[in-house]
Amino acid sequence: MFCRWCGALLPADAATCPQCSKPTSESNERSAPMTDSFDRVVADTTRAAKDLTAAASRLTERLAKEMQATADDPKGTATRVARRVARDLDAAREEIEKALRDL
């Protein structure tokens, strides 16, 4: 289960969110269905942003490894690495676009 306020992953028995300290139950704090919908959008957006950050981090690590390989073996590797980097960046762009469409 995720916090409806900040999108953090909640322990099963949590009464409050360990991240934002807001109550986890849908008690009398809910004022209207529109507020609940808005809260859901905020939580979904927060989760999507975290997913995008993680994907960008993985891509950065991979690119650093590729660039190190280029430095270690410069004969013709730079062109291949540049092509791979371009494909990886294009794939990352597609992931970001998909994540934004899913919102």
N, C-alpha and C positions, 0 to 999 in steps of 0.2 A: 504494500500500500504506500502511496505517496502523499505527502503533505499537500493539502489543497491550497495552501498559502504560498509556499516557496518551492514546491516540487521535490523536496528532499525525500529519500527513502526512509520510511518509518519502521521501527521495530513493531512486531505484531501487537504488543501490549502497551504501546506508548499512549499516554493521555495527552501529552504535549509533544510538539515537534522538537527534536534535539537541535535542529538548525536555527529555527526562528522563534521557538518557545510559544507558538500559538497552539490553541487546543486542537486536537485531532478529530474529536467527535463533531458531528453536525448537530450541535445542540441549539439552544435558543440564540446563538450568535448569528444564525442565518437570518437575514432580514427579508430577502426576496429571491425568487428563482433567478432573476437577472444577475444578482450578486453572485450566486452560485455558478452561473455560466461564466461570468467574468473571471471568477477565481479559478475555474477549470482552465480557461484560456491562459491565464497567467502561469499556472502550474505546468501546462503543456509547453508553453513557450520556454519556461525555465529549463525543463527537461531537454527540449530540442537544442537550446543553447549549450547545455552541458555536453550533449552528444556531439555537437559540432566542434566544441573545444577539444574533446577527446580525439576526434578524427583528425583535426589539425595537428595535434600533438604527435599522433602516430605518423602522419605524413612528414612532419618535420624530422622526426627520428630517422625515418627511412631515407629521406633526402640527404641527411648528414652522412649516413652510411654510404650512400651512393657516391657522394662527393669525395669521401675518404678513399673509396675504391679507385676513383679517378686519379687522385693524387698518388696513390700507390702504383698504378699502372697507366701512365698517361698515353701510351701508344694506341690511338684510335678509340680509346675508351670514352673520351669526352663527348664525342658525337653520340655514341650509344646512350650514355648517361643523360645527355640533354634531351634525347628523344623520349627516354623513360620518364624523366622529370616532367616533360610536357604532357605525356599520357597520364601520369599521376595527378598533375594539377587539374587536368580536364576531368578526371574521375572525381576528384575532390569537389570541383565546381558542380558536377552533376549531383553528388551526394548532398551538397548544401542546398541546391535548388529543390531536390526531392524533399528534404527536411522542411523547407519553408512551405512547399505545397501542402505537406501533410498537416501543417498548422491550420 
